[in-house]
Amino acid sequence: MPPNGGDTPLLFSPIRFRDTVLRNRIVVSPMCQYSAVDGVANDWHLVHLGRLALGGAGLVFTEQTAVTPEGRITHGDLGLWSDSQIAPLKRITAFIEDQGAVPGIQLGHAGRKGSRGLPWHDYQPLRPGDPDGEPWRTVGPTDEPAGDGWPAPSALSVHEIQEIVIAYGRAAARAAHAGYRAIEVHGAHGYLVHAFLSPISNTRSDLYGGDRAGRMRLALEIAETVRANWPSANPFLYRLSIVDAHGEAGIKGWNVEDSCVLARELAARGVDAIDCSSGGVAVAARSTMRPPSFGSQVRYAEAVRRETGIPTVGLGLIRDPHDAEAILRAGNADLIAVAREMLADPNWALHAARALGADPDFALWPRQYGPWLAKRERELTGLTGLK
């Protein structure tokens, strides 16, 4: 039964951001598919994302989408650096919205962690003649590589940084034309924005480095240009690595206090929620973290929400819908993001509704499925031993 004597579970209560209402608090996280050609979406993306929309989530994010060709992780990444990339995405957003979900897109730039092979090969830096494509020049706050054995990026000049900021604004405008109704900037996991935020990776001494204000400058300028090029009625999220590496001893990088300061500044520039992840400032950073645990990132969402009052997204191997409901009931997050569990079970949100007593009659399922599943349930309960 629903918690609290029949109340609708919070996980399945609508939530409003600006003029956009999500039918529930479940978010499909951006998950790169590495299946685009020249940044253009295809039938794989339509079926993959459409299937997740059928599964009942409130907000379905398209994968990290590069704002420049050089901002890709691999040659298979989606892009929005060209108007020619808009039309295939319109098919996807129209289908997602037709299923009752809100289509969202995450914009990003891989920075010094780009120019990689495909993950089902070795996911390592590309080399000339690589079957996954030719390497390209990567960029970062300095020429320090992302990890041992990785090529040195080119340190961005101030002019080049400003060109990337402009590219974010143009990509945001294209996303609106493509029919997206929520947008997120990827500022985590060691990609370009995070590389500028962290004192581990950003040792510049100009206006984009030095103290925390200087290291935050790129993140804030991107927020300003995205908000300026994105409809005022539509929500804007920002994903952050709240800490560089789960706060392990000896790693003095970006921390919770820094993230709270940044979150307040982002909110002042029109950001509506903080998507709270962690780690990844360098390629090797993940190997130094503690092993992941269920809901391992939620403490960061709770900390940012408590200290700033800004809505947050909680995530981290959340598999049990009762755990998701408890996170919301405790006030630790406003939204629950689910990623790989959705790949294992695209109907996770619909199954969660059943588990929490919010959908006893399959009414939330697609109309093409629900009546048949309800009939099947009645038949099964009528069989001896299956009540």
C-alpha positions in Angstrom: 0.0 0.0 0.0 1.1 3.6 -0.4 2.9 5.0 2.6 1.2 7.2 5.2 -2.2 5.6 5.1 -3.0 5.7 1.4 -1.3 8.9 0.4 0.3 9.0 -3.1 4.0 8.1 -2.7 6.2 11.1 -3.1 8.1 9.2 -5.9 4.9 9.4 -7.9 3.8 12.9 -6.9 4.1 15.6 -9.7 6.7 18.3 -9.2 6.9 21.6 -11.0 10.0 23.5 -12.2 9.0 26.9 -13.7 6.2 26.1 -16.2 7.2 22.4 -16.6 5.5 19.7 -14.5 7.1 16.3 -14.2 4.5 13.5 -13.7 6.7 11.9 -11.0 10.1 12.3 -9.4 11.9 9.7 -11.4 14.7 10.9 -13.8 16.4 8.8 -16.4 20.0 9.9 -16.2 21.9 10.8 -19.3 23.6 7.6 -20.5 26.0 7.8 -23.5 25.3 5.3 -26.2 28.3 6.1 -28.5 26.2 5.3 -31.5 25.9 8.6 -33.4 27.5 9.4 -36.7 29.0 12.8 -37.0 27.0 13.8 -33.9 23.7 12.9 -35.5 21.0 10.8 -33.7 19.6 7.7 -35.4 17.1 5.0 -34.9 19.1 3.5 -32.0 18.6 6.7 -30.0 14.9 6.9 -30.9 14.2 3.3 -29.7 16.5 3.5 -26.7 15.1 6.8 -25.3 11.5 6.0 -26.5 11.6 2.8 -24.7 12.6 4.5 -21.5 9.8 7.0 -21.9 7.4 4.1 -22.3 8.7 2.8 -18.9 7.1 5.6 -16.9 9.8 8.0 -15.8 8.9 11.7 -15.4 12.0 13.1 -17.0 14.1 11.3 -19.7 17.5 12.7 -20.5 19.3 12.3 -23.8 22.9 11.5 -23.2 25.7 14.1 -22.9 25.6 16.0 -26.1 28.7 17.8 -27.3 28.7 21.5 -28.0 31.6 21.2 -30.4 33.1 18.4 -32.4 36.2 18.5 -30.1 34.0 18.3 -27.1 33.0 14.6 -27.8 34.3 11.7 -25.7 34.3 9.4 -28.8 33.4 9.7 -32.4 30.1 8.1 -31.5 28.9 10.9 -29.3 25.8 13.0 -30.1 26.3 16.7 -30.9 24.5 20.0 -31.2 27.1 22.1 -32.8 25.2 22.2 -36.1 21.6 22.9 -37.2 21.7 19.7 -39.2 21.7 17.8 -35.9 18.3 19.2 -34.8 15.8 17.3 -37.0 16.7 13.7 -35.8 16.3 14.9 -32.2 12.9 16.3 -32.9 11.6 12.7 -33.7 12.9 11.6 -30.3 11.5 14.5 -28.2 8.1 14.3 -29.9 7.9 10.6 -29.0 9.0 11.0 -25.4 6.5 13.8 -24.9 3.7 11.8 -26.5 4.3 9.1 -23.8 3.8 11.7 -21.0 7.5 12.2 -20.1 9.5 15.4 -20.3 12.4 15.2 -22.8 15.6 16.6 -21.4 19.1 17.0 -22.8 22.5 17.2 -21.2 25.1 19.5 -22.8 28.8 18.9 -22.3 32.4 19.1 -23.4 34.7 16.2 -22.6 37.8 18.4 -22.4 41.0 16.5 -21.7 39.0 13.2 -21.3 37.9 13.2 -25.0 39.3 11.5 -28.1 38.7 8.0 -26.8 37.9 4.7 -28.4 34.5 3.1 -28.0 33.8 1.5 -24.6 33.1 -1.9 -26.1 36.7 -1.8 -27.4 39.2 -0.4 -25.0 37.9 3.2 -24.2 41.5 4.4 -24.2 42.9 7.4 -26.0 42.7 7.2 -29.8 45.9 6.8 -31.8 46.5 7.3 -35.5 45.0 4.5 -37.5 42.6 3.5 -34.7 39.6 1.5 -36.0 37.4 3.7 -33.9 38.5 6.8 -35.7 41.4 9.3 -35.8 42.4 11.2 -32.7 41.8 14.9 -32.3 43.3 17.7 -30.2 41.9 17.7 -26.7 41.8 20.8 -24.5 41.9 21.6 -20.8 42.6 24.3 -18.3 46.3 23.4 -18.6 48.4 20.9 -20.6 48.3 18.4 -17.7 46.9 15.1 -19.0 43.9 13.4 -17.6 45.9 10.4 -16.4 49.1 8.4 -16.7 49.7 7.5 -20.3 47.2 9.9 -21.7 48.1 12.6 -24.2 48.7 16.1 -23.0 45.8 18.5 -23.9 46.3 22.0 -25.2 45.8 24.6 -22.6 42.9 26.8 -23.6 43.5 30.5 -24.2 41.0 33.0 -22.9 39.7 33.5 -26.4 39.2 29.8 -26.9 37.4 29.5 -23.6 35.0 32.3 -24.6 34.4 30.5 -27.9 33.3 27.4 -26.0 31.0 29.4 -23.8 29.4 30.8 -27.0 29.1 27.2 -28.3 27.1 26.2 -25.2 24.6 29.1 -25.8 24.2 28.1 -29.4 23.7 24.4 -28.5 21.0 25.4 -25.9 19.1 27.3 -28.6 19.3 24.3 -30.9 18.0 22.1 -28.0 15.0 24.3 -27.7 14.3 24.1 -31.4 14.6 20.3 -31.2 11.8 20.2 -28.7 13.6 19.6 -25.4 11.8 21.0 -22.3 14.6 20.5 -19.7 18.3 21.1 -20.1 21.3 20.2 -18.0 25.0 21.2 -18.2 27.5 18.4 -17.4 29.9 20.0 -14.9 31.1 16.7 -13.3 33.3 13.6 -13.8 36.5 15.4 -14.9 35.0 16.8 -18.1 35.8 20.4 -19.1 33.7 22.3 -16.6 34.8 20.1 -13.7 38.5 20.3 -14.8 38.2 24.1 -14.5 36.5 23.9 -11.1 39.0 21.6 -9.4 42.3 22.9 -7.9 43.7 19.5 -8.8 43.3 20.0 -12.5 43.2 23.8 -12.8 46.5 25.5 -11.8 46.0 28.5 -14.1 46.8 31.9 -12.7 44.6 34.1 -15.0 41.0 35.0 -14.6 39.9 31.4 -15.2 42.1 30.0 -12.5 43.6 30.8 -9.2 41.1 31.2 -6.4 37.7 29.5 -6.2 36.0 32.5 -7.9 38.4 32.3 -10.8 38.0 28.5 -11.2 34.2 28.9 -11.1 34.2 31.5 -13.8 33.7 29.1 -16.7 30.9 27.2 -15.0 29.0 30.5 -14.3 29.6 31.9 -17.8 28.2 28.8 -19.3 25.2 29.0 -17.0 24.5 32.6 -18.0 24.7 31.8 -21.8 22.6 28.7 -21.5 19.9 30.5 -19.5 19.9 33.4 -22.0 19.4 31.0 -24.9 17.0 28.6 -23.2 13.2 29.4 -22.8 12.6 31.1 -19.4 9.6 28.7 -18.9 11.8 25.6 -19.0 13.9 24.1 -16.2 17.7 24.2 -16.2 19.7 21.7 -14.2 23.5 21.5 -13.5 25.3 18.3 -12.8 28.3 18.7 -10.4 30.8 16.4 -8.8 30.1 17.6 -5.3 33.5 16.3 -4.3 36.5 15.3 -6.4 37.0 11.8 -5.0 34.6 11.1 -2.2 36.8 13.1 0.2 39.6 10.5 0.6 42.5 11.5 2.9 45.2 13.2 1.0 43.0 14.5 -1.8 42.4 18.2 -1.3 40.4 19.2 -4.2 36.8 20.5 -4.8 34.6 19.8 -1.8 31.1 20.1 -0.5 31.6 23.7 0.7 32.8 24.7 -2.7 29.8 23.0 -4.4 27.4 24.9 -2.1 29.0 28.2 -2.9 28.8 27.4 -6.6 25.2 26.1 -6.4 24.1 29.4 -4.9 25.8 31.3 -7.7 24.3 29.0 -10.3 20.8 29.5 -8.8 21.3 33.3 -9.1 21.9 32.7 -12.8 18.7 30.8 -13.3 19.7 27.2 -12.5 16.7 25.3 -11.0 18.3 22.1 -9.5 21.7 20.6 -8.8 22.3 17.0 -10.0 24.6 15.7 -7.4 27.4 13.2 -8.4 31.0 12.9 -7.4 34.5 12.0 -8.4 36.3 11.6 -11.8 38.5 14.6 -11.9 41.2 12.4 -13.4 41.1 9.1 -15.2 42.7 7.3 -12.3 40.5 9.0 -9.6 37.7 6.4 -9.8 40.2 3.6 -8.8 41.0 5.6 -5.5 37.4 5.8 -4.5 35.6 3.6 -2.0 33.6 0.9 -3.7 30.1 2.2 -4.6 27.2 1.4 -2.4 23.4 1.7 -2.8 22.5 5.4 -2.8 26.1 6.3 -2.3 25.7 9.8 -3.8 22.6 10.8 -1.9 24.5 12.3 1.0 25.8 14.9 -1.4 22.3 15.8 -2.6 21.2 16.1 1.0 24.2 18.3 1.9 23.6 20.7 -1.0 19.9 20.8 -0.4 20.3 21.4 3.4 22.9 24.1 3.0 21.4 26.0 0.1 17.7 25.2 -0.1 18.1 24.5 -3.8 16.4 21.4 -5.2 18.7 18.5 -5.8 18.8 15.2 -7.7 19.8 12.1 -5.7 21.5 9.2 -7.4 23.9 6.3 -7.0 22.8 2.7 -7.6 19.3 3.3 -6.4 17.5 0.1 -7.2 14.7 -0.4 -4.7 11.7 1.9 -5.0 11.2 1.9 -1.3 14.7 3.3 -0.9 13.9 6.0 -3.4 10.7 6.9 -1.5 12.6 7.0 1.8 15.2 9.4 0.3 12.4 11.8 -0.8 10.4 11.4 2.5 13.6 12.3 4.5 14.0 15.5 2.5 17.4 14.4 1.1 16.6 15.1 -2.5 13.7 16.3 -4.7 14.3 14.0 -7.7 15.7 10.4 -8.0 17.9 9.7 -10.9 18.2 6.1 -12.2 20.6 5.0 -14.9 21.9 1.5 -15.4 19.0 0.0 -13.5 16.8 1.4 -16.3 19.0 -0.4 -18.9 18.4 -3.7 -16.9 14.7 -2.9 -16.5 13.3 -0.2 -18.8 10.0 -0.5 -16.9 11.6 0.2 -13.5 9.4 3.2 -12.9 6.2 1.3 -13.6 7.3 -1.6 -11.5 8.2 0.9 -8.7 4.6 2.3 -8.9 3.2 -1.2 -8.4 5.6 -1.9 -5.5 4.6 1.3 -3.7 0.9 0.7 -4.3 0.5 3.7 -6.6 -0.8 1.7 -9.6 -2.8 -1.4 -8.6 -4.7 -1.6 -11.9 -1.8 -0.9 -14.4 -3.4 2.5 -15.2 0.1 4.1 -15.5 1.2 1.7 -18.1 0.9 2.5 -21.8 -2.7 2.1 -22.9 -1.5 -0.5 -25.4 -0.2 -2.6 -22.5 -2.2 -1.8 -19.4 -5.6 -3.5 -20.0 -3.9 -6.7 -21.1 -1.6 -6.8 -18.1 -4.6 -6.1 -15.8 -6.5 -9.0 -17.3 -3.4 -11.2 -17.0 -3.2 -10.2 -13.3 -6.8 -11.2 -12.7 -6.3 -14.5 -14.4 -3.1 -15.2 -12.4 -4.7 -14.5 -9.1 -7.5 -16.9 -9.9 -5.1 -19.8 -10.3 -4.5 -22.0 -7.3 -1.3 -21.3 -5.5 -0.7 -18.0 -7.3 -2.8 -15.7 -5.2 
